[in-house]
Amino acid sequence: MNVLSINQLSMDLPTASGPRRVIHEVTLDVGEGEAVGLVGESGAGKSMTARAVIRLVPRGARTQGDITFNGTSVLSMGSATLRAYRRRDVAMIFQDPRAAINPVRRIGDFLVESLIDRGDSEASALMVVTEILESVGITDVTRRLRQYPHELSGGLLQRVMIAAALAIEPKLLLADEPTTALDVTTQSDVMVNLDTQRRVRGLAMIFVTHDLELASAVCDRIAVMYAGFLVEDSPAEGLHRQALHPYTAALLASRPSVNARERRLVAIPGRPLSAFEVEEGCAFASRCPFAQERCRVERPLLRTVGRGRVACHRTEELQGQLDANKMREDARG
Amino acid sequence: MTTTSAPDKIKGTTRRLLSRSPTSVWRDPVVIVSSSFIFLLVCVAIFAPLIARQNPNTANILAGNQSPSSAHWLGTDSFGEDLFSRLVYGARLSLLGPAMIIVIATSFGTVLAIAAAWFGGVFDQVVSRVADILFAFPGLILAMLSVAMFGPGLIAPVIALSISYTPYLMRVIRAEAIRQRNLPYIAACYVEGLPARTICRRHLLPNVGPLLLVQATLSFGYALVDLAAISYLGLGVQSPTPEWGLMVSTGQSSILAGYPQESLFAGAMIVLTVVAFNLLGDRLASRRGMDRV
């Protein structure tokens, strides 16, 4: 049973020179209790896709396709239904907790607000919030509740935001690069915490990140986006050995390895395309070492291959060559 | 030797940083002095009957234009009315007028600004263009028009000036509200499923609050001067009601006769009050890290 189905989702944003496409016909399902990592470079459309799930899109954005949550179409919800959906069913964790928490209100007010809005009494909301803060590893809760956001460290504040997301007992969690704004040591703490809580509560999650390794550590499936296209959707396990798309393999290869001392990092030649720059053919063709004439002319559609789905004409031929370690060695020559 | 050693420099920098650090606003002497002065004025206005030593409207033509004495601390005007008492009573209308203007203009301005920032699009365009049109219309001319329609007094100029101050406040607050509206914490409120009303009232409004305070304080000074000017022109409250702007005007004829005290003291009160409000507004503004608009 899928909690969330994104079906052929496209989005255009208005610009001075006419609408520009930022998402190209993305199709993605999230099962109950399943964590899906949405990975890609900046501008690949991963955040936009996640935001489209709660209709948090820029003014004037035009969406096509469909998003259904437990069988209900999200894109055609009226405002009251939409609010109820946001209030009950999904929660979002933002990238920068400093910016995403109202600076002039106390932590406690921030946390209980949505619960009271939902109809809880103040006392029961406080109890729920206290319990959840403790479960995400915050000590001295009574004091924290009375503090203002600027009095908390970034890591602590991100935990508060995670607590706020968990407090409404959603079925789906949208985490938009929740650790990017934190420093490295707190990153892992916060991530472990988020992962544990998610598993304990059996929540489905869309985890948006640049970090393929991190995503494969905490997610069941990885969806890779490039220039607004979903290019691959595979189980997280074993992605290293058998990526389906050359882009995924190249991304994995460009990560420094912990085991070997790197003299030079492997890079993907060229620069990432913006979604609107893609003409015909495969979006990645201009940078793909395996691209052929067909890739430049005919756009590959997402199709099921083995354990995952991929948008590449040559996946089958390339099996064995899309091993990250091997690519790294090849590049090192 | 004029060179300073590195540690000295560092110490100096630290001290500068510390002095600018966001400690309490009440440690700034300018804030203390100006706000105490304003507080004192408000007290004087409220408790005028207890402070004034004589009835401000008891005329005694025979004792006109007296110099300051123990009977009349600041002397008397040409009608022999006690100037100290008139200044004390004058604080009432002189402060009430601008206060009304600021309350009305900030209320309307804030509501319009937040609505414009929230809805954007056509609504924002309409509100902003109407504000532009009102901007082109001088407040004093509007006040004269208003007096011509409603007759002189306090209310007509207050209405007119409220109308002319609203777009000014609206525009400043709108810019800030738009900035705040695009910050992620507002998006987070959306995601929580909070109704727009709640987001505006509980999240957007408190965050434009500091700017609101600064603008209201600064505008108070301007409004006081504008109202005094209207009274001076004889379009505001009418003699013998004590009001500072009016006192500057009625004292004018005595200046030539060598008795400047009425105009002088009333003018001084206006200047002091406006300076106090401007200094306070200025300091609050610099604390917010922004320049006066």
Interface residues (C-beta under 8 A of the other chain):
Chain A: I54 L56 R59 L82 R83 A84 Y85 R86 R87 R88 V90 A91 M92 F94 Q95 D96 A99 A100 I101 N102 P103 V104 R105 E113 S114 D117 M161 A164 I168
Chain B: G120 G121 L183 P184 Y185 A187 A188 C189 Y190 V191 E192 G193 L194 P195 T198 R202 H203 P206 N207 G209
